[in-house]
Structure formats: C-alpha cells, structure tokens
Amino acid sequence: MRLTPAEEWTLPTGRVHTVRPGASDAMPVQTPLSVNQSNHLAALGEGADSVWLAFSCELPIAVDAAALERAATYLLGRHSALQMSAVTGPSGPRGRRHDPATVTFSRTVDHPTSDAEATARVRAHLDTACRPDEGRPAFGLASVEHRHGSTVVAGFDHLHVDAVSLPTLLRDVVSLLVADPASVAPAGCFVSRARVWAAAPAVPSDDPRLKRWHELLALTGDRLPTFPFDLGVAPGERAPQSTTTHDLADAAMADRLTRWAHAHDASTAAACVAALARALRGWGATGPLALLMPVQTRTPEEVEAVGWFTTTVPVVLDPTGSDPGPRGAAEAIASGMEAAALPLDQVLASLPRPLLRERADVFMVSYVDYRRLPAHDLARRLDARHVSAPTSCDDLQLWLARTDDGLHVRTRAPRTRIADRLVPAILQSWAEEIRTPR
C-alpha cells in the first residue's frame, strides 16, 4: 500500500458518491476506551485536530452509493472497533458501542467537473464523516465513478483504526463489492481487547520495566522524546503540517539491508533506526538518542482484527552517544518492547516527577512491512494508497514502509522555513546510511 500525503492525493473527475453513518436512536452500551483512544479524544477536547486514516483503490466496475452503503453496513457488522463512538463528560471521554442493526446511513451524489473539485469533495466528506465527537461511528466511504471504473475511498477516524487496519479494511470492502464476503476469515474483537486492557492489574512499583521508562524520562528531562534539532517551532506553539514521502532504498538495496541486519542479529527496523542515529550524529546530534516506536499488539487470533492495536515502545540508543550499530539498536528496541508491555496510563501515573508537556507531539519512528499484511497482493493490483489527514504539529514523525518496491518513508513535520530545509537534508543522509550499511 503506497503512502500518499493528502496534499498530493488527486482523484479523477467523475460522479462522486458518499456514505456515512448517522446517529442511532437506540441507546448504546458503555464500553472501555483504550489508552490510545482516550488520549486521542482528550487532545481533541483541548483543540487538537482530528486525524483520519483512509485508503483508496481502483476498481474496474461502477460503484454507486447503494453499493457503498452495503459495504459500510458489512464493515460495521464485522468489526467491533467501528461500532464505537465516544462522549465527553466531567470525568473525561467515555466509550460507547452501537448495535449495528440500529445504525442508519446517509448518502450524497455530486457531479464535480474537475479533478481538483472531486478531490476536495471527497476530502471534505472525510473531514466531516470522521469526526469522533458526534455520538456516532466516525467513518465514511466514497467513490468516484469515471470512464475506467471507480476510485473507492474509505476513511476512518484514528479512534477506530491504526495503519495496519487499512489493508484488512481494503480487502473487506473489495470482497463485498466484487466477491463473496463469506470467504473472509473471522475477525478478532477490538472491544474485547480494550476490556482486557481496562482490567489490567496494577503494576508493582518495583517492576523493572517501570524503571526503564523512568530512565528514559530522566535522560530527556522528564519529557517525551523530541527531535534533537530545532524545527522552527517554539514550545507551546504548533505549525501547519508538512507531509512528504521519500524513497530510501529500492528493492535490491532493501533486501541487502535485511540480509546485513540478520547477519548482525537485528531486524530491518533496527538497522533503519541505527542508520538514522548515524545520520543524526553526522549532523551534530550528541548524547543519547531517544525516540518512541509504535508497534502493533495483535495476537495470532487478531490478525484480521481492525482497531487501534498499538503500543508505544521507548527506545534509547547508546547513552554514550556512540554508534549503536544494528545489534545495539536491536537490543534497545527489545528492551523497549519489554517496557511497552506495561499499560501506559499506569506508567505515567508512576513517574517520580510530573511529565513536562511542552510539545503536543513526540519524535517517533514507525516501521511496517506491508508485504506481511493481509491483502498485500490485492493492494498492489488495485493501486491502493494509504492517505492520512493533514493537521498541525510541533515535532518530527517518521513512518517507514517496506513494500515490494523497496523502503520508503512518510514524514510529518512542521511547515517552517527551518524544517523545510533541514528535514529533507537529514533524510538524504539517512538514505545514504541505509544504502551503505556498516
């Protein structure tokens, strides 16, 4: 699935159909929210932008609003995460689960006369349909009928999905539109997992995994990790988001990097993190390099599950400031994975000193091998794209994607003169380190 900035996403001219869930008259059932969901909703309550994740794909058939509603109904019945909504009260956000049989849908049909108008219409639909604070499931489907078939789009607020969910949802929508959805394997249940998380026992204060979190925050001055260079945004300020995509290595180079990483008892992700550390050192970064890595937490029974199955891994590369190498990066990630098994809300509650939140975002590096996800071949055949809503930000976040074409990165950075010059230059250095592993 190709990572595509929403700012560079262009849809063809054609008849635009949209579908979105409406409010249900039936009383929903209260259900726990995950820590990620709660934090997401709390940020919205403080004025942050909502974040939708979407896919688009090309089908050689006509897909109208009626077909989209059938697909939306199928998704709603299949995935418990999409049945959720949230309300905010005096004690913070609370989760609710709707009976799919009680949810109705609204449709629209428009006739834009240009690519720009069609794209704007679909993006506006996603901006509206994917707001998670309206007491209904926050997702929307759209299609653009054109002379070659239809471009199908499905967007979901982050409340409902993570990036790994999108290929599964793509496969589900396509199976409903062109095949037999009965052939799809059963999906796991996100709501059940959220209940397990909510019932997690208290972590003992002497748990060594808590110590790892405390050590990370001691190194970063009681702050979550931030990018080690000035991006032109002062603490407490935000800037419009700049989203770019870059090719770091072609398929042959990426395969060579993987073989080299395995020879050093490391993963490709660890080798990429080590290469990033070398690139940042080359630009003058000193001391320990701290970052967060979101990783998915699906069990084998939840491979088909849709939801925000993500935990946050604290990674601290060699505190002496030397080159960690792939093995050192692998060890740092493994140590962070152990610490990430703890509920993040309990971690934050255990801190010996208050967490300083001068920034809304964190320095983050994500890695997803799309070749290992459901529907990878289908996504390639249908020219599927992963598109995320542009918002505002105050730090650098990097999403690495391994595909059949090689290794790519999507960046989210503040749109400032400093960041616009610095980030591409550092990415170029990172690519050179990836292409010449050492």
SENUZA-873135 format. One record per residue (C-alpha): x, y, z. Coordinates in nm, 2 decimals. Layout:
east X&north Y&up Z
...
// end
This chain:
east 0.00&north 0.00&up 0.00
east 0.16&north 0.32&up -0.11
east 0.19&north 0.61&up 0.14
east 0.05&north 0.92&up -0.01
east 0.02&north 1.27&up 0.15
east -0.33&north 1.40&up 0.14
east -0.19&north 1.72&up 0.00
east -0.06&north 1.53&up -0.31
east -0.36&north 1.30&up -0.34
east -0.56&north 1.35&up -0.66
east -0.88&north 1.18&up -0.75
east -1.02&north 1.17&up -1.11
east -1.32&north 1.37&up -1.23
east -1.64&north 1.18&up -1.21
east -1.96&north 1.13&up -1.02
east -1.89&north 1.14&up -0.65
east -2.09&north 0.92&up -0.41
east -2.06&north 0.94&up -0.04
east -2.19&north 0.74&up 0.26
east -2.16&north 0.80&up 0.63
east -2.32&north 0.65&up 0.95
east -2.59&north 0.86&up 1.11
east -2.68&north 0.88&up 1.48
east -2.87&north 0.58&up 1.62
east -3.20&north 0.62&up 1.82
east -3.11&north 0.31&up 2.02
east -2.92&north 0.35&up 2.35
east -2.56&north 0.24&up 2.30
east -2.38&north 0.03&up 2.56
east -2.09&north 0.18&up 2.76
east -1.76&north 0.02&up 2.68
east -1.40&north 0.09&up 2.79
east -1.17&north 0.30&up 2.57
east -0.81&north 0.21&up 2.52
east -0.54&north 0.44&up 2.65
east -0.46&north 0.55&up 2.29
east -0.83&north 0.63&up 2.23
east -0.87&north 0.82&up 2.55
east -0.56&north 1.03&up 2.48
east -0.68&north 1.09&up 2.12
east -1.01&north 1.22&up 2.24
east -0.86&north 1.42&up 2.53
east -0.64&north 1.60&up 2.27
east -0.95&north 1.68&up 2.06
east -1.11&north 1.82&up 2.37
east -0.81&north 2.06&up 2.41
east -0.85&north 2.18&up 2.05
east -0.63&north 1.94&up 1.85
east -0.72&north 1.84&up 1.50
east -0.89&north 1.51&up 1.44
east -0.69&north 1.25&up 1.24
east -0.85&north 1.03&up 0.98
east -0.67&north 0.74&up 0.80
east -0.80&north 0.64&up 0.46
east -0.73&north 0.41&up 0.17
east -0.82&north 0.45&up -0.19
east -0.82&north 0.18&up -0.46
east -0.91&north 0.14&up -0.83
east -1.19&north -0.10&up -0.93
east -1.29&north -0.17&up -1.29
east -1.66&north -0.15&up -1.20
east -1.92&north 0.11&up -1.13
east -1.96&north 0.17&up -0.75
east -2.26&north 0.38&up -0.65
east -2.39&north 0.50&up -0.32
east -2.61&north 0.19&up -0.27
east -2.30&north -0.03&up -0.31
east -2.11&north 0.18&up -0.07
east -2.38&north 0.15&up 0.19
east -2.38&north -0.22&up 0.16
east -2.00&north -0.22&up 0.21
east -2.04&north 0.02&up 0.51
east -2.31&north -0.20&up 0.67
east -2.08&north -0.50&up 0.62
east -1.78&north -0.33&up 0.78
east -1.99&north -0.21&up 1.07
east -2.12&north -0.56&up 1.15
east -1.79&north -0.73&up 1.11
east -1.56&north -0.50&up 1.31
east -1.64&north -0.41&up 1.67
east -1.40&north -0.11&up 1.66
east -1.62&north 0.06&up 1.40
east -1.92&north 0.02&up 1.63
east -1.77&north 0.25&up 1.89
east -1.83&north 0.62&up 1.95
east -1.74&north 0.85&up 2.24
east -1.89&north 1.12&up 2.45
east -1.70&north 1.36&up 2.68
east -1.82&north 1.43&up 3.03
east -1.68&north 1.58&up 3.35
east -1.46&north 1.27&up 3.41
east -1.33&north 1.27&up 3.05
east -1.41&north 1.07&up 2.74
east -1.63&north 0.76&up 2.77
east -1.67&north 0.49&up 2.51
east -2.00&north 0.36&up 2.37
east -2.08&north 0.07&up 2.14
east -2.37&north 0.08&up 1.90
east -2.58&north -0.21&up 1.78
east -2.50&north -0.23&up 1.41
east -2.86&north -0.31&up 1.33
east -2.97&north 0.03&up 1.47
east -2.73&north 0.24&up 1.27
east -2.86&north 0.42&up 0.96
east -2.66&north 0.58&up 0.68
east -2.69&north 0.89&up 0.48
east -2.59&north 0.92&up 0.11
east -2.50&north 1.20&up -0.13
east -2.43&north 1.23&up -0.50
east -2.24&north 1.51&up -0.66
east -2.11&north 1.59&up -1.01
east -1.78&north 1.78&up -0.99
east -1.63&north 1.90&up -1.31
east -1.26&north 1.87&up -1.24
east -1.01&north 1.65&up -1.06
east -0.95&north 1.92&up -0.80
east -1.32&north 1.96&up -0.73
east -1.37&north 1.58&up -0.70
east -1.07&north 1.55&up -0.46
east -1.19&north 1.84&up -0.25
east -1.54&north 1.69&up -0.23
east -1.41&north 1.36&up -0.10
east -1.17&north 1.52&up 0.15
east -1.45&north 1.74&up 0.28
east -1.66&north 1.43&up 0.32
east -1.39&north 1.25&up 0.52
east -1.33&north 1.56&up 0.74
east -1.70&north 1.56&up 0.83
east -1.77&north 1.19&up 0.85
east -1.46&north 1.10&up 1.05
east -1.52&north 1.35&up 1.34
east -1.53&north 1.12&up 1.65
east -1.73&north 1.36&up 1.88
east -2.07&north 1.34&up 1.72
east -2.21&north 1.04&up 1.91
east -2.19&north 0.80&up 1.61
east -1.92&north 0.58&up 1.44
east -1.67&north 0.81&up 1.28
east -1.61&north 0.68&up 0.93
east -1.71&north 0.74&up 0.57
east -1.70&north 0.58&up 0.23
east -1.68&north 0.75&up -0.11
east -1.65&north 0.65&up -0.47
east -1.57&north 0.85&up -0.79
east -1.73&north 0.69&up -1.09
east -1.53&north 0.76&up -1.41
east -1.49&north 0.61&up -1.75
east -1.25&north 0.34&up -1.64
east -1.45&north 0.22&up -1.34
east -1.45&north 0.37&up -0.99
east -1.20&north 0.50&up -0.74
east -1.32&north 0.38&up -0.40
east -1.22&north 0.56&up -0.08
east -1.28&north 0.46&up 0.29
east -1.17&north 0.69&up 0.57
east -1.18&north 0.63&up 0.95
east -1.10&north 0.84&up 1.25
east -0.79&north 0.72&up 1.44
east -1.04&north 0.63&up 1.72
east -1.13&north 0.32&up 1.51
east -0.82&north 0.21&up 1.33
east -0.44&north 0.20&up 1.31
east -0.23&north 0.18&up 1.00
east -0.23&north -0.20&up 1.00
east -0.61&north -0.20&up 0.99
east -0.63&north -0.03&up 0.64
east -0.52&north -0.33&up 0.43
east -0.77&north -0.55&up 0.61
east -1.05&north -0.30&up 0.55
east -0.95&north -0.27&up 0.19
east -0.98&north -0.64&up 0.14
east -1.32&north -0.64&up 0.32
east -1.46&north -0.36&up 0.11
east -1.34&north -0.52&up -0.22
east -1.47&north -0.86&up -0.11
east -1.81&north -0.71&up -0.06
east -1.81&north -0.52&up -0.39
east -1.67&north -0.78&up -0.62
east -1.67&north -1.12&up -0.45
east -1.81&north -1.32&up -0.16
east -1.75&north -1.18&up 0.18
east -1.84&north -1.52&up 0.34
east -1.49&north -1.63&up 0.23
east -1.32&north -1.38&up 0.46
east -1.18&north -1.53&up 0.78
east -1.34&north -1.43&up 1.12
east -1.22&north -1.10&up 1.26
east -1.09&north -1.06&up 1.62
east -1.27&north -0.82&up 1.85
east -1.11&north -0.49&up 1.95
east -1.37&north -0.41&up 2.21
east -1.29&north -0.74&up 2.39
east -0.92&north -0.65&up 2.39
east -1.00&north -0.30&up 2.52
east -1.19&north -0.46&up 2.81
east -0.88&north -0.67&up 2.89
east -0.66&north -0.36&up 2.89
east -0.90&north -0.17&up 3.12
east -0.90&north -0.46&up 3.37
east -0.52&north -0.49&up 3.37
east -0.39&north -0.53&up 3.73
east -0.18&north -0.26&up 3.90
east 0.19&north -0.27&up 3.81
east 0.41&north -0.32&up 4.12
east 0.62&north -0.01&up 4.19
east 0.94&north -0.22&up 4.19
east 0.87&north -0.36&up 3.84
east 1.20&north -0.33&up 3.65
east 1.01&north -0.23&up 3.33
east 0.89&north 0.08&up 3.51
east 1.25&north 0.16&up 3.58
east 1.32&north 0.16&up 3.21
east 1.05&north 0.42&up 3.15
east 1.18&north 0.63&up 3.44
east 1.54&north 0.61&up 3.30
east 1.42&north 0.73&up 2.96
east 1.25&north 1.03&up 3.10
east 1.54&north 1.11&up 3.32
east 1.76&north 1.12&up 3.01
east 1.51&north 1.35&up 2.83
east 1.45&north 1.59&up 3.12
east 1.11&north 1.44&up 3.22
east 0.98&north 1.50&up 2.86
east 0.87&north 1.25&up 2.60
east 1.13&north 1.22&up 2.32
east 1.17&north 1.52&up 2.09
east 1.37&north 1.56&up 1.77
east 1.72&north 1.66&up 1.86
east 1.73&north 1.97&up 1.63
east 1.53&north 2.29&up 1.61
east 1.24&north 2.27&up 1.37
east 1.14&north 2.63&up 1.39
east 0.85&north 2.58&up 1.64
east 0.88&north 2.71&up 1.99
east 0.75&north 2.51&up 2.29
east 0.37&north 2.56&up 2.32
east 0.34&north 2.65&up 1.95
east 0.22&north 2.45&up 1.65
east 0.26&north 2.49&up 1.28
east 0.07&north 2.35&up 0.98
east 0.18&north 2.00&up 0.89
east 0.41&north 1.93&up 0.60
east 0.38&north 1.58&up 0.47
east 0.63&north 1.43&up 0.23
east 0.73&north 1.09&up 0.10
east 1.08&north 0.97&up 0.02
east 1.24&north 0.66&up -0.13
east 1.52&north 0.54&up 0.10
east 1.61&north 0.22&up -0.09
east 1.50&north 0.02&up -0.39
east 1.40&north -0.34&up -0.35
east 1.75&north -0.48&up -0.41
east 1.91&north -0.23&up -0.16
east 1.64&north -0.31&up 0.10
east 1.69&north -0.68&up 0.06
east 2.07&north -0.63&up 0.11
east 2.00&north -0.42&up 0.42
east 1.78&north -0.70&up 0.56
east 2.05&north -0.96&up 0.50
east 2.31&north -0.74&up 0.66
east 2.08&north -0.68&up 0.96
east 2.01&north -1.05&up 1.01
east 2.39&north -1.12&up 1.00
east 2.41&north -0.88&up 1.30
east 2.12&north -1.04&up 1.49
east 1.90&north -0.75&up 1.41
east 1.58&north -0.67&up 1.22
east 1.54&north -0.44&up 0.92
east 1.37&north -0.19&up 1.15
east 1.66&north -0.20&up 1.39
east 1.90&north -0.14&up 1.11
east 1.70&north 0.16&up 0.99
east 1.70&north 0.31&up 1.34
east 2.08&north 0.26&up 1.37
east 2.12&north 0.42&up 1.03
east 1.91&north 0.72&up 1.14
east 2.12&north 0.75&up 1.46
east 2.44&north 0.77&up 1.24
east 2.28&north 1.03&up 1.01
east 2.18&north 1.24&up 1.31
east 2.52&north 1.21&up 1.47
east 2.67&north 1.32&up 1.13
east 2.45&north 1.64&up 1.16
east 2.58&north 1.71&up 1.51
east 2.34&north 1.53&up 1.74
east 2.51&north 1.44&up 2.07
east 2.43&north 1.23&up 2.38
east 2.16&north 0.97&up 2.39
east 1.91&north 0.95&up 2.11
east 1.56&north 0.88&up 2.25
east 1.26&north 0.81&up 2.04
east 0.93&north 0.63&up 2.05
east 0.83&north 0.34&up 1.82
east 0.46&north 0.24&up 1.78
east 0.42&north -0.13&up 1.73
east 0.11&north -0.34&up 1.68
east -0.01&north -0.58&up 1.95
east -0.23&north -0.81&up 1.76
east -0.22&north -1.18&up 1.87
east -0.24&north -1.46&up 1.60
east -0.61&north -1.47&up 1.66
east -0.64&north -1.10&up 1.59
east -0.46&north -1.09&up 1.26
east -0.79&north -0.99&up 1.09
east -0.90&north -0.75&up 1.36
east -0.95&north -0.38&up 1.30
east -0.88&north -0.13&up 1.58
east -0.60&north 0.07&up 1.74
east -0.39&north -0.22&up 1.84
east -0.08&north -0.02&up 1.91
east 0.16&north 0.02&up 2.20
east 0.44&north 0.27&up 2.24
east 0.79&north 0.14&up 2.27
east 1.05&north 0.37&up 2.44
east 1.39&north 0.34&up 2.26
east 1.71&north 0.49&up 2.39
east 2.01&north 0.43&up 2.18
east 2.36&north 0.42&up 2.33
east 2.36&north 0.69&up 2.61
east 2.73&north 0.75&up 2.55
east 2.64&north 0.89&up 2.21
east 2.84&north 0.64&up 2.01
east 2.72&north 0.44&up 1.71
east 2.49&north 0.17&up 1.84
east 2.51&north -0.04&up 1.53
east 2.23&north -0.27&up 1.43
east 2.28&north -0.51&up 1.72
east 2.28&north -0.22&up 1.97
east 1.96&north -0.08&up 1.81
east 1.80&north -0.43&up 1.83
east 1.89&north -0.46&up 2.19
east 1.74&north -0.11&up 2.27
east 1.42&north -0.20&up 2.08
east 1.39&north -0.53&up 2.26
east 1.44&north -0.36&up 2.60
east 1.18&north -0.11&up 2.50
east 0.94&north -0.38&up 2.39
east 0.95&north -0.53&up 2.74
east 0.87&north -0.19&up 2.90
east 0.60&north -0.13&up 2.64
east 0.41&north -0.43&up 2.78
east 0.30&north -0.21&up 3.07
east -0.02&north 0.00&up 3.05
east 0.10&north 0.35&up 2.95
east -0.15&north 0.52&up 3.19
east 0.00&north 0.33&up 3.48
east 0.35&north 0.42&up 3.36
east 0.27&north 0.79&up 3.36
east 0.10&north 0.76&up 3.70
east 0.41&north 0.61&up 3.84
east 0.65&north 0.88&up 3.74
east 0.86&north 1.03&up 4.03
east 0.82&north 1.38&up 3.88
east 0.55&north 1.53&up 3.67
east 0.58&north 1.48&up 3.30
east 0.66&north 1.81&up 3.12
east 0.44&north 1.85&up 2.81
east 0.59&north 2.14&up 2.62
east 0.50&north 1.97&up 2.29
east 0.19&north 1.80&up 2.18
east 0.38&north 1.56&up 1.95
east 0.68&north 1.33&up 2.00
east 0.98&north 1.22&up 1.80
east 0.85&north 0.89&up 1.66
east 0.97&north 0.63&up 1.41
east 0.73&north 0.36&up 1.29
east 0.81&north 0.06&up 1.07
east 0.55&north -0.15&up 0.88
east 0.64&north -0.43&up 0.64
east 0.33&north -0.42&up 0.41
east 0.43&north -0.74&up 0.24
east 0.34&north -0.93&up 0.56
east -0.01&north -0.78&up 0.60
east -0.34&north -0.92&up 0.47
east -0.43&north -0.82&up 0.12
east -0.08&north -0.71&up 0.02
east -0.11&north -0.85&up -0.33
east -0.46&north -0.71&up -0.37
east -0.35&north -0.37&up -0.27
east -0.07&north -0.37&up -0.53
east -0.31&north -0.49&up -0.81
east -0.56&north -0.21&up -0.72
east -0.30&north 0.07&up -0.68
east -0.41&north 0.11&up -0.32
east -0.29&north 0.41&up -0.13
east -0.28&north 0.50&up 0.24
east -0.38&north 0.86&up 0.29
east -0.39&north 1.05&up 0.63
east -0.55&north 1.38&up 0.71
east -0.31&north 1.68&up 0.74
east -0.32&north 1.86&up 1.07
east -0.09&north 2.08&up 1.27
east 0.22&north 1.96&up 1.45
east 0.53&north 2.06&up 1.65
east 0.77&north 1.76&up 1.61
east 0.90&north 1.52&up 1.35
east 0.74&north 1.18&up 1.30
east 0.86&north 0.92&up 1.05
east 0.66&north 0.62&up 0.91
east 0.88&north 0.36&up 0.73
east 0.71&north 0.13&up 0.48
east 0.87&north -0.18&up 0.33
east 0.70&north -0.28&up 0.01
east 0.79&north -0.49&up -0.30
east 0.94&north -0.17&up -0.44
east 1.18&north -0.11&up -0.15
east 1.19&north 0.11&up 0.16
east 1.00&north 0.43&up 0.18
east 0.93&north 0.69&up 0.45
east 0.65&north 0.94&up 0.50
east 0.73&north 1.24&up 0.72
east 0.51&north 1.46&up 0.93
east 0.69&north 1.78&up 1.03
east 0.60&north 2.15&up 1.10
east 0.59&north 2.36&up 0.78
east 0.85&north 2.61&up 0.88
east 1.15&north 2.75&up 0.68
east 1.39&north 2.57&up 0.92
east 1.21&north 2.23&up 0.89
east 1.16&north 2.26&up 0.52
east 1.54&north 2.28&up 0.47
east 1.66&north 2.05&up 0.75
east 1.43&north 1.75&up 0.72
east 1.49&north 1.67&up 0.36
east 1.87&north 1.71&up 0.41
east 1.87&north 1.47&up 0.71
east 1.65&north 1.22&up 0.51
east 1.91&north 1.23&up 0.24
east 2.18&north 1.15&up 0.49
east 1.96&north 0.87&up 0.63
east 1.91&north 0.72&up 0.28
east 2.29&north 0.72&up 0.23
east 2.35&north 0.54&up 0.56
east 2.08&north 0.28&up 0.47
east 2.23&north 0.22&up 0.13
east 2.58&north 0.17&up 0.27
east 2.53&north -0.03&up 0.59
east 2.82&north -0.05&up 0.82
// end
